[in-house]
Amino acid sequence: MDITKENILMCNQAIEIQKDYAKNPSLGDLVFGDEFSEPLWVLGLDEYYNDDTWKLKLEDNHYEDSRNVIWIPHQDQLQRMIDKPFNFKPHLILHIYEFWSNQNDKEIFYDSMEQLWLAFVMLEKYNKIWNGKDWEEK
């Protein structure tokens, strides 16, 4: 699991994914926030608010509104975000390989599979690419 500053920044700047997360958190998710110095696991969904967000119960007895945390998705969660029907898993692998191989001539490199998959999701779903600081329209 990539909990580097770079990955947390990439996740934080992925506004579209973060907005969806605030409405649909899950037990076992990893989140980061200003109130704690390291990512914490979601242990419970304590209270549902009228604006479709949740009060999250986190480890170390922290409670936080789901709008106030940065969700750090796992690789499998990123893979499930792809809407294209890949009836056979190797097709998905080939698709991500093609994406990765097209990145070789760029100045941006991804240090983990989570960063690579996040970049792939942002391109496929939102037509955005990472410039090293933020997601921008392709």
C-alpha positions as CSV (number, residue, x, y, z in Angstrom):
1,M,0.0,0.0,0.0
2,D,1.5,3.3,-1.1
3,I,1.2,5.9,1.7
4,T,3.9,8.2,0.4
5,K,3.4,12.0,0.3
6,E,3.3,11.8,-3.6
7,N,0.5,9.3,-3.6
8,I,-1.5,11.1,-0.9
9,L,-1.2,14.3,-3.0
10,M,-2.3,12.5,-6.1
11,C,-5.3,11.1,-4.3
12,N,-6.2,14.4,-2.7
13,Q,-6.1,16.2,-6.0
14,A,-8.4,13.5,-7.6
15,I,-11.4,15.6,-6.7
16,E,-13.9,13.5,-8.6
17,I,-12.9,10.3,-6.8
18,Q,-12.8,12.0,-3.4
19,K,-16.4,13.4,-3.9
20,D,-17.7,9.9,-4.7
21,Y,-15.9,8.5,-1.7
22,A,-17.5,10.9,0.8
23,K,-20.8,9.4,-0.1
24,N,-19.7,5.7,-0.3
25,P,-17.0,4.9,2.3
26,S,-16.4,1.3,3.3
27,L,-15.0,-0.5,6.3
28,G,-11.3,-1.2,5.8
29,D,-10.6,1.9,3.8
30,L,-7.4,3.8,4.4
31,V,-7.8,7.6,4.9
32,F,-5.6,10.5,5.7
33,G,-6.5,13.8,7.3
34,D,-5.1,17.0,8.8
35,E,-5.9,15.9,12.3
36,F,-3.7,12.8,12.2
37,S,0.0,12.3,11.2
38,E,-0.4,9.0,9.4
39,P,-3.1,7.2,7.4
40,L,-5.8,5.5,9.5
41,W,-8.1,2.6,8.8
42,V,-11.9,3.1,8.7
43,L,-13.3,0.8,11.4
44,G,-17.0,1.8,11.2
45,L,-19.5,4.1,9.6
46,D,-20.9,5.8,12.7
47,E,-23.5,8.2,11.5
48,Y,-25.2,9.1,8.1
49,Y,-25.7,12.7,7.4
50,N,-28.5,14.2,5.2
51,D,-26.0,15.4,2.6
52,D,-25.0,11.8,1.7
53,T,-21.8,11.8,3.8
54,W,-20.8,9.8,6.9
55,K,-19.2,10.2,10.2
56,L,-16.3,7.7,10.1
57,K,-15.0,5.8,13.1
58,L,-11.2,5.5,12.6
59,E,-8.6,3.5,14.5
60,D,-7.1,5.2,17.6
61,N,-10.6,6.5,18.5
62,H,-10.7,9.2,15.9
63,Y,-14.0,10.3,14.3
64,E,-14.0,12.3,11.1
65,D,-16.6,13.5,8.6
66,S,-16.1,11.6,5.3
67,R,-15.8,14.9,3.5
68,N,-12.7,15.9,5.6
69,V,-10.5,13.0,4.8
70,I,-8.4,11.9,1.8
71,W,-9.2,8.4,0.7
72,I,-6.2,6.4,-0.4
73,P,-7.7,3.7,-2.6
74,H,-6.2,0.2,-2.8
75,Q,-5.1,-1.1,-6.2
76,D,-8.1,-3.5,-6.4
77,Q,-10.5,-0.6,-5.6
78,L,-9.0,1.4,-8.4
79,Q,-9.3,-1.5,-10.8
80,R,-13.0,-1.8,-10.0
81,M,-13.5,1.9,-11.0
82,I,-12.9,1.1,-14.6
83,D,-16.3,0.8,-16.3
84,K,-15.2,-0.9,-19.5
85,P,-16.3,-4.5,-19.7
86,F,-13.2,-6.6,-19.5
87,N,-14.7,-10.1,-19.8
88,F,-11.3,-11.6,-19.5
89,K,-8.8,-10.3,-16.9
90,P,-5.8,-10.3,-19.3
91,H,-7.5,-7.7,-21.4
92,L,-7.4,-5.3,-18.4
93,I,-3.8,-6.1,-17.9
94,L,-3.0,-5.5,-21.6
95,H,-4.9,-2.2,-21.3
96,I,-2.9,-1.0,-18.3
97,Y,0.3,-2.2,-19.9
98,E,-0.5,-0.1,-23.0
99,F,-1.2,2.9,-20.8
100,W,2.1,2.4,-18.9
101,S,4.2,2.0,-22.1
102,N,2.8,5.2,-23.5
103,Q,3.9,7.0,-20.3
104,N,7.6,6.1,-20.9
105,D,8.2,9.2,-23.1
106,K,6.7,11.5,-20.4
107,E,8.6,13.3,-17.6
108,I,6.2,11.9,-15.0
109,F,7.0,8.5,-13.5
110,Y,4.8,6.5,-11.1
111,D,6.5,5.0,-8.1
112,S,3.9,2.4,-7.3
113,M,1.1,0.4,-8.8
114,E,-1.4,2.5,-6.9
115,Q,-0.1,5.7,-8.6
116,L,-0.1,4.0,-12.0
117,W,-3.7,2.7,-11.5
118,L,-4.9,6.1,-10.2
119,A,-3.4,7.8,-13.3
120,F,-5.1,5.2,-15.5
121,V,-8.5,5.7,-13.8
122,M,-8.2,9.5,-14.0
123,L,-7.4,9.3,-17.7
124,E,-10.1,6.7,-18.6
125,K,-12.9,8.2,-16.5
126,Y,-12.2,11.9,-16.4
127,N,-9.7,12.5,-19.3
128,K,-7.1,14.0,-16.9
129,I,-3.4,13.4,-16.6
130,W,-1.0,14.1,-13.7
131,N,1.4,16.9,-14.2
132,G,3.4,16.3,-11.0
133,K,1.2,18.7,-8.9
134,D,-2.4,18.4,-10.1
135,W,-4.7,16.6,-12.5
136,E,-5.2,18.6,-15.7
137,E,-7.4,18.0,-18.8
138,K,-5.6,16.0,-21.4
